[in-house]
Amino acid sequence: MAKTAKNGGKAGNENKKESFEERLERLEELGERIRETDIPLEKALKAFEEGVVLARTLEKELDKIESRVEILKNSTDAKTSEVPELGLFDGDDGEQ
């Protein structure tokens, strides 16, 4: 018997409930499934369609994450000359 999709074979809004890693794993499963030699064409097409939607969703999420990292990196670069206020790097065991 063929494996069933973790999310019922649906992509899109339901994927938001799953973590990025779970969705990436699902995409990898779909890729493996498509490569099977005994999969019927119609099932391969459905798996491919789900994979395309999932890949686009993951790509958009990665773009957002990359933008956030760049913003954080740039804001951190601007503040590198500031002295930490907590005294964590003073070398005097936290006494101020």
N, C-alpha and C positions, 0 to 999 in steps of 0.2 A: 504494500500500500504506500502511496506517496505521502511525503511529509506535508503537513499543513502549516500555513504561515502562523507565526506567533500572534499576529494581530488580525487573524481572519483573512489575510490576503489583501487587506486594504492599506492604502497609503494616504498621506495627507494629514488632516486634522488629528486623527487618532495617534499619529506618530509623536505629537507634542507631549503625550503622556509618558513616552519612553525616553530614556536618556540618549544622549548623542551616541554613546558607545553601543547601546542596544540597537539603535537604528543602523549604525555602521555595520554591526554584525549581521543584521538582517540583509543589508545590501550585499555583503559578501556571500551569504547563503543563496541569495537570488542568482548571483553570478555563477556559483558552483552548479546550481540547479539548471541553468540555461546550458551549461556545458555538458550536461548528461546526454549520452547518446540515445537513451530510450525515452526521452520526454516527448510527448506529443507536441506538434507544432503550436496548437492553440494554447496549451499550458505554458510553453516557452514564451509565446508572445505576451501572455498575461504577466508572467514573471518579469519580462523585459520592461513592460509598461510600468509596473510597480517600481522596478529598479530605477527607471529614469526619473520618476516623480521623487523617489527617495533621495537619489543623488542630487537633484536640484535643490531639494530642501536642505540637505546637509551642506551643500556648497554655500547657500545663502547664510546659513548659520555660521559657517566658518568665516565668511566675509565680515559678518557682524563682530565676531570674536576678534578677528584680526584688527578691525577698526578700534575696538576697545583697548586692545593691547597697545596699539600705536598711540592712542590718546594718553594712556597711562605712562607709557615710555617717555613721551614728549613732556608730560607734566613733571615726571621724575627728573628728567634731564635739566629742566629749568631750575629745580630746587636743589641740585647737588651741592651748591655752595652754602646752603643753609646749615646751621648747626642743629643737631637733634636736640629737642627740648627735654627728653626724658633722662638724659645723662647715661644712656646705655653704652655710649662709646667714649666716655670720659677716661676710663682706666682707673677711676678712684672708687670702685665698688659701689657706684650709684649714689655716693654722697655728693651734694652740691654745695 
